[in-house]
C-alpha cells in the first residue's frame, strides 16, 4: 500500500493549502497539536509548534500548554 504524502508529518496538505492561499507564510504560522507528528509537521514547514496535553509532543514543541484552554487563555 502506498503511503499518502498528505498524512502528517508529511507536508502535502500544507503545500495544497499554499496553492489555494498563496499568501500563507509558513514561517509566520502556528501548528497546535497533541502529537509528535504534529510537531514534526510544524518543523518541516518552518512553523511554530505548540503542543497541548501531556503526551510526548511536549518534548519536541516550541511551546507547551497542559490543555487547549490554557493555550487560549495565554494567547
C-alpha positions in Angstrom: 0.0 0.0 0.0 1.4 3.4 -1.0 1.9 6.0 1.8 0.0 9.2 1.4 2.1 12.3 1.2 -0.8 14.2 2.8 -0.6 12.5 6.1 1.4 14.1 8.9 4.2 14.6 9.4 4.4 14.9 5.6 3.7 18.3 4.3 1.4 17.5 1.3 -1.7 19.2 2.8 0.3 22.3 3.7 1.5 22.6 0.1 -2.0 22.1 -1.2 -3.2 24.9 1.1 -0.3 27.1 -0.2 -1.6 26.6 -3.8 -5.1 27.8 -2.8 -3.9 30.5 -0.5 -0.5 31.7 -1.9 -0.1 34.4 0.8 0.4 31.8 3.5 3.7 32.3 5.1 4.6 29.1 7.0 7.4 30.9 8.9 4.6 33.1 10.5 2.3 30.2 11.1 1.4 28.2 14.2 0.6 24.5 14.4 -1.3 23.5 17.5 -1.4 19.8 18.2 -1.1 17.0 20.7 1.2 14.5 18.8 4.8 14.2 17.9 3.7 14.1 14.2 2.0 17.5 14.7 5.3 18.9 16.0 7.3 17.3 13.2 4.9 18.7 10.7 5.4 22.2 12.1 9.2 21.8 12.0 9.1 20.6 8.4 7.1 23.6 7.1 9.1 26.0 9.3 6.1 26.9 11.5 6.0 27.3 15.3 4.9 24.1 17.0 2.6 24.4 20.1 1.9 21.2 22.0 -1.1 20.8 24.1 -1.7 17.9 26.5 0.6 15.6 28.4 1.8 13.5 25.5 5.3 13.2 24.1 4.6 16.1 21.7 5.6 18.5 24.6 9.2 17.3 24.3 9.5 18.4 20.7 7.5 21.5 20.6 8.5 25.2 20.6 5.8 25.9 23.3 3.8 23.7 25.6 0.4 24.0 27.3 -1.3 21.5 29.6 -4.5 21.8 27.6 -6.2 23.8 24.9 -7.9 26.1 27.4 -4.6 27.1 28.9 -3.3 27.9 25.4 -6.4 30.0 24.6 -6.1 31.9 27.9 -2.5 32.7 27.3 -2.9 33.7 23.7 
